[in-house]
Amino acid sequence: MAFEKELPEWKATGIKPPSTKRNEGWKPSEKPPADWLNWHQNKTYEALKELQEKAAEASEVEGLDADLTGHIAQTNNVHGSTSAPTANRIIQRDAAGRAQVAAPSVAADIARKDTVDAVQANLDTAVTASPAATPLNLGYGLQVVNVPHHTPYNLFNIAGRTLINLLGRDGNFEAVANSTYFGGTATIDATRKAYGTNSIKIVKTAVNTIVQPLANKSIYPAIGDCFICIAEIYNENISTQLFIQQMLNGVTTTPKYVTAMSGFVTQVTGRFVPFISAFKIETVTTPGTSNFLARVNADGTSGHNINIDGFRIFRITQAEFDALGASVTEVEATQIAARYPYVDDMQAIRAPYVIKSGENLLPPFSEWTAYLITDKQEVESAYTLRYTKTTVAGYSSYLTNVPAVEGQSYNFSMTIDVKSIVVGTGVGVYYVVTFVDKYGVVVGTMSNAATNKFTSAGVYNIGINAVSPTNTTTIQVSLLIYDGTTAAVVFSNPMLNLGSTALPFKPNADDHLFFPDVKLASNVDGTITDTLGHWDGKYFKQARFKTMDLDGSLAWSHSPVTITGSKRVEYSNGLAGAPNQTMIKYDGKVLKVDSAVLSADTFIVAGGTTYVVIPNVDSGWGQGYSPLAAEISAYFYGWKMYNGADSNVPYTSGTKVWIRQLPRSSGNIDGTDYNVIVTPTNPPTGTTYKPYKLQYQLAQSTLEEIAVEGDITLHAGLNQIEVGNGMIVRESGAIQGNAANYYINGTGGSKLKYRVLKFLSAYKDGKIDKTWRWDSTYIDLIGNGYLITPDVGDNLMASYTTTYLALDQYSLTSNVQSIQGDYPSNLKTVVDMAVAYLADVTARVGVLENTKAQKVQPQWIAPTLLNGWVAYDPTGVTPIPGYRLNPLNRVTMKGVIKSGAFAVNTFICILPYKPKETKSVMLVSYSPWTVTTALISTNGELYIQGGNLNNVAVYLDNVTYELD
């Protein structure tokens, strides 16, 4: 409806009154100015006019109200809405109250019924279904595997493998005399080596240089035999040709140069690299006479150099020969060499292990190595290190090395809290993360040189990642305060994890599975093997082979046959025959199986007897001489007989004198190592002689339960796993001490049985002891260092054991080829496995408890003390000296003795429990307290070795050793 009243039109704009007048208003009798009244009337007019122009008619409002009411009542296609999953349209419920959306693609999207159903189906499957386990087989070395959930790993098979190096031990090149050299001068090199303590360095004196095994290592093949030949070569500057070639006598072959004859040499200078050739025998002119051998050929400039180590020749199958490539890359050559590692003579798999690293690959700070640390440093907690450097000169660092694989993404994170710093002439506080190859050469870096240094106080949260370059074997993390800088710093929560994303900090939690003292053998082609398996919660070995030492303890006799230049000896073993026989001589030579056994270095196991033909040049027996049984035993203990004038002249008559076989040096002791008049009944003291070794297949396999340590659980996501062998578990031994520190594996009396590659843990009275720190300084005698602690307190009498990885794998074991295993595929099977495992463990613990309750503890036996030693009881309650053998096959002693002779090599007593090899133990003496080494000989003799003992009071409680 329209407005009816006329507007009071007034167009004179006037002047707006001041705010004071507008606030106080008109006063009585006041006459306002005309412009003020004009302004007021004009504004009133304009306001009314605007109101009339903009106000809506009632009909219009009523129409809008009707439209709004209709819109509210509408239920279909409002603003283009739809119940179908249509892009850029409003969602509308259909007649059944439903609506649809497209499939979700990111976390915040709406979940559909099929999404929820899939989750429910997975949940149902996880808690109700029992799918087959997911296979997860592991290979030798380091690898990364990805699993979808936390789960136990079920290892169910390891197959045995025996490698027989047809060059025996000569290819280890510990002596120049182990090969023949043409066109070059050979010397021992203790600096560059791939195995043992030496390699051979060859300086070329001609264009063509050859390193050739000794003639007694010649191979007498049959048609169709295949061989792989590998040598580790450090090429310093040869650039023409470097390869392994064949030397043939009445034999033809098909050669395969796995590493190229020429092109390969130019890309592998400056480090040991495997050079590989393979040969298949095509024709043999005279079987048993025609022979084959491989040798290293180096063509180039006179005066150039190479080092050679780890030369081996293995017999392989036709399939293995066919699988080898030609002119392979260095990476491929390294992989092949790992499948056929260097071994001394004959080695089966021994002491295999699996280690699964935790999500954090870094150990706690107590296991890092400190270099040039000065001033105050304190490991406040496992992963917090506080270091205050107030000495300006010198730099200080903490570092650790962890295994790594090439081509894998790694992420490093930590917090560095610089409390105070004076940079001075240095560069501040910094960290370095590098990728290192097996030779210790840096092949890449993760940390950025521009951002890894800190020169001012503050809290810095580090987060970096990188992919490891080719040839990476180790990641090294170093934390440093540089020379010229003083600072107070707290390093905390260092973490190295797999993948490109930083994970929340966690302490390292490795899992391991060790099989101590397990040996797994096979025949040459690997078709028949010992196997290690797992069922009913226990591990078992199915043994199909037996390996034994042929030493002087066997009942040897002389066979009544005449062989020119040799003697045949025998002993009864009760074996009618033995398939897959292999015998290794004391010098590593592989003897020939020969049913006639009428030629030197042949043998046979048949008719209940083992026969061996010994060359007279080895035994020292003259052609017409018939050795006595004791003299044959002496030979198998490592002795050679001669006529008393010249050890190279075989004995026929006169005075019988003995010299040890190996090694012979100017340090030998007259009357102990040579010029021995009485026929020896034991191996020479301190010798490296190794007895003959026999491996043969059993007529019937046997099943035996084996002891294991640990178990493996995989975490969800990426897992780094190491598979290897040669793990020495809880080896007992003495500790060695002085006023400042105590040592395990020191160069004195605490040396372990094998040289050490790396330590894993130390134990005191069976419990892990974290007070020991690993100093990894390499020393030829002991390997990669020793364990050290500043004080053992009142625990000198404790029993200390050590778990470590042996350095010289080649003299101990061949490599595990693969491990077969699996893991539960869902949650239900994980729980089922855990419940079954718990039941198995409960049953086994019950058996152990019952067995222990029923078992009678062995009684202590008083030893017969020698050389003036007597029992000592200063307190009236000290146990009298005694010894016993416990159910775990360990000999222990107790008590205190005094007053005896204490010079080096003095006998204390003789025990009836005789180890197969000399054992090192520890003696503690009082007034003053001293620690020295004693030895248990293979005759059970306990005698003093160290020189710092006194005879006021000597404690026997640390005399403990295992019988082999």
Secondary structure as GFF3:
##gff-version 3
##sequence-region A 1 964
A	DSSP	alpha_helix	19	24	.	.	.	ID=ss1
A	DSSP	alpha_helix	34	54	.	.	.	ID=ss2
A	DSSP	alpha_helix	58	73	.	.	.	ID=ss3
A	DSSP	three_ten_helix	78	80	.	.	.	ID=ss4
A	DSSP	alpha_helix	113	128	.	.	.	ID=ss5
A	DSSP	beta_strand	134	135	.	.	.	ID=ss6
A	DSSP	beta_strand	138	139	.	.	.	ID=ss7
A	DSSP	beta_strand	141	147	.	.	.	ID=ss8
A	DSSP	beta_strand	151	152	.	.	.	ID=ss9
A	DSSP	beta_strand	154	159	.	.	.	ID=ss10
A	DSSP	beta_strand	162	164	.	.	.	ID=ss11
A	DSSP	three_ten_helix	170	172	.	.	.	ID=ss12
A	DSSP	three_ten_helix	176	178	.	.	.	ID=ss13
A	DSSP	beta_strand	179	182	.	.	.	ID=ss14
A	DSSP	beta_strand	184	189	.	.	.	ID=ss15
A	DSSP	beta_strand	199	204	.	.	.	ID=ss16
A	DSSP	beta_strand	208	213	.	.	.	ID=ss17
A	DSSP	three_ten_helix	215	217	.	.	.	ID=ss18
A	DSSP	beta_strand	226	235	.	.	.	ID=ss19
A	DSSP	beta_strand	241	249	.	.	.	ID=ss20
A	DSSP	beta_strand	251	256	.	.	.	ID=ss21
A	DSSP	three_ten_helix	263	267	.	.	.	ID=ss22
A	DSSP	beta_strand	272	284	.	.	.	ID=ss23
A	DSSP	beta_strand	291	299	.	.	.	ID=ss24
A	DSSP	beta_strand	305	316	.	.	.	ID=ss25
A	DSSP	alpha_helix	318	323	.	.	.	ID=ss26
A	DSSP	alpha_helix	330	339	.	.	.	ID=ss27
A	DSSP	beta_strand	346	350	.	.	.	ID=ss28
A	DSSP	beta_strand	353	356	.	.	.	ID=ss29
A	DSSP	three_ten_helix	365	367	.	.	.	ID=ss30
A	DSSP	beta_strand	369	371	.	.	.	ID=ss31
A	DSSP	beta_strand	376	381	.	.	.	ID=ss32
A	DSSP	beta_strand	384	389	.	.	.	ID=ss33
A	DSSP	beta_strand	396	403	.	.	.	ID=ss34
A	DSSP	beta_strand	409	422	.	.	.	ID=ss35
A	DSSP	beta_strand	429	436	.	.	.	ID=ss36
A	DSSP	beta_strand	442	445	.	.	.	ID=ss37
A	DSSP	beta_strand	453	454	.	.	.	ID=ss38
A	DSSP	beta_strand	458	467	.	.	.	ID=ss39
A	DSSP	beta_strand	474	481	.	.	.	ID=ss40
A	DSSP	beta_strand	486	498	.	.	.	ID=ss41
A	DSSP	beta_strand	511	514	.	.	.	ID=ss42
A	DSSP	beta_strand	519	520	.	.	.	ID=ss43
A	DSSP	beta_strand	531	535	.	.	.	ID=ss44
A	DSSP	beta_strand	538	550	.	.	.	ID=ss45
A	DSSP	beta_strand	557	558	.	.	.	ID=ss46
A	DSSP	beta_strand	566	572	.	.	.	ID=ss47
A	DSSP	beta_strand	582	584	.	.	.	ID=ss48
A	DSSP	beta_strand	592	593	.	.	.	ID=ss49
A	DSSP	beta_strand	602	606	.	.	.	ID=ss50
A	DSSP	beta_strand	609	615	.	.	.	ID=ss51
A	DSSP	alpha_helix	616	619	.	.	.	ID=ss52
A	DSSP	alpha_helix	629	636	.	.	.	ID=ss53
A	DSSP	beta_strand	639	642	.	.	.	ID=ss54
A	DSSP	beta_strand	657	660	.	.	.	ID=ss55
A	DSSP	beta_strand	692	705	.	.	.	ID=ss56
A	DSSP	beta_strand	709	711	.	.	.	ID=ss57
A	DSSP	beta_strand	713	714	.	.	.	ID=ss58
A	DSSP	beta_strand	717	724	.	.	.	ID=ss59
A	DSSP	beta_strand	727	732	.	.	.	ID=ss60
A	DSSP	beta_strand	736	737	.	.	.	ID=ss61
A	DSSP	beta_strand	742	744	.	.	.	ID=ss62
A	DSSP	beta_strand	756	764	.	.	.	ID=ss63
A	DSSP	beta_strand	767	768	.	.	.	ID=ss64
A	DSSP	beta_strand	773	779	.	.	.	ID=ss65
A	DSSP	beta_strand	783	789	.	.	.	ID=ss66
A	DSSP	beta_strand	800	806	.	.	.	ID=ss67
A	DSSP	three_ten_helix	809	811	.	.	.	ID=ss68
A	DSSP	beta_strand	818	823	.	.	.	ID=ss69
A	DSSP	alpha_helix	827	854	.	.	.	ID=ss70
A	DSSP	beta_strand	870	871	.	.	.	ID=ss71
A	DSSP	beta_strand	882	885	.	.	.	ID=ss72
A	DSSP	beta_strand	890	894	.	.	.	ID=ss73
A	DSSP	beta_strand	896	898	.	.	.	ID=ss74
A	DSSP	beta_strand	907	910	.	.	.	ID=ss75
A	DSSP	beta_strand	919	925	.	.	.	ID=ss76
A	DSSP	beta_strand	930	936	.	.	.	ID=ss77
A	DSSP	beta_strand	941	944	.	.	.	ID=ss78
A	DSSP	beta_strand	954	955	.	.	.	ID=ss79
A	DSSP	beta_strand	960	962	.	.	.	ID=ss80
###
